[in-house]
Amino acid sequence: MVELVKSIKSVDLLISASYYFLIALLLFSGISKILVPQPMLETIKSVINVSEELQIAAATLLPVLELTLGVMLLLRIRVKETLVAVTILFLFFFLFSVYGTVVGLENDCG
């Protein structure tokens, strides 16, 4: 019984650490893209063939979205919905990374 309690506490600690790591990742990523937007903008320009205004809008909104999701998780606002949004965002990032690898994209998006 004592082993089970220790195991449950270890799992809880791992989940909590992962939760706060995710928050730190979102906040750091969003802040870094706001401070140095050029790599993100160059990546969007090389992949998406739309007007420059839409490219700038996308390069602006993505870091704001990352920061918003990170702050929502930090403040525990609608945690389940926020985690679903983060999962969708990371799935998009993953698919974009696979696409970039297949196409041979050399840009760094921050």
N, C-alpha and C positions, 0 to 999 in steps of 0.2 A: 504494500500500500504506500509506503514511504517513497519507493522508487517511482510509482505512478505520479505522485504529487510533484516530485522533482522533475520528472519528464514534462509534465504539464507546465510547470513554471519555466522550464527551458524553452518550450515552444512559444509560450507567451512572450518571453524576452526576445526571441528571434523575430516574432511578428511585430513587436513594438519597434525593434531596431530597424527592421525593413521599412516600416511605415515612416519613421523619421528620416531614413536615408532617402526615400522617395521624395519627401518634402524638400530636403536639402538639394537633391538633384534638380527638381523643378525650379526652385528659387535660383540656384546658381546658373542654370542654363538660361533662364529668362533674363536675369540681370546681365549676364555676359553678352547676350545677343542685343540687349538695349545699349550697352556701353560700346560695343564694337559691332555695328549692324552690317558692315560691308561684306564679310564672308557669306552671311545669310542671303543678302541681296544678290550677290554674284551667283550663288547656287540657284536661286530662283530664276534669275535671268537665263542661265544656261539650260534650264529644264523646261520652264513654262514659257510659251510663246504668246504672251498677252501684253497689253499696254504697260508702259512703265509705271503709271499710276497704280494699277492693280498689283504689280510686283512690289512696289513700295508698301502698299496696304497690307499685303500678305506678310512681308518682312517685319512690319510693325505689329500686326495683330498676333502673330505666333508667340513672340515673347510675352506679350500682355496676357495671352491665354495661359501660358506656362506659369507666370507669376500668380495669376488669379487662382488657378487650380492648386498651386502650392500653398497659398494663403488660406484657401478654403479648407484644405486638409489640416493645416496647422491650427486653425480655429475650430476644427471639427464641425464645419458647416456642410450639411447634406453629404456625409461621408460616403455612403454607398453610391450615390449618383456621381459624386466627384471621382471616385475610384473607377467607375465605368468610363467616364470621360477621359481619365488618364490612360486607361487601358486602350481605348480607341486611338488616342493621340500617339501612344507608343507603338501601336500596331501600324499606324500610318508611317511613323518614323522608320520602323523595321522594313516595311514594304518599299519605302523610298530608298533605303540603304541597299536593299537587294536590287532594285532597279538601277541604281547608280553603279553598282558592281557589275551588273550584266552589260550595261551600256558603256562602261569604262569611264564614268564620271570621276574626275580628280578633285573636284571642289570640296572644300570643307565648309559646312554650314554652321559651325559654331557650337 
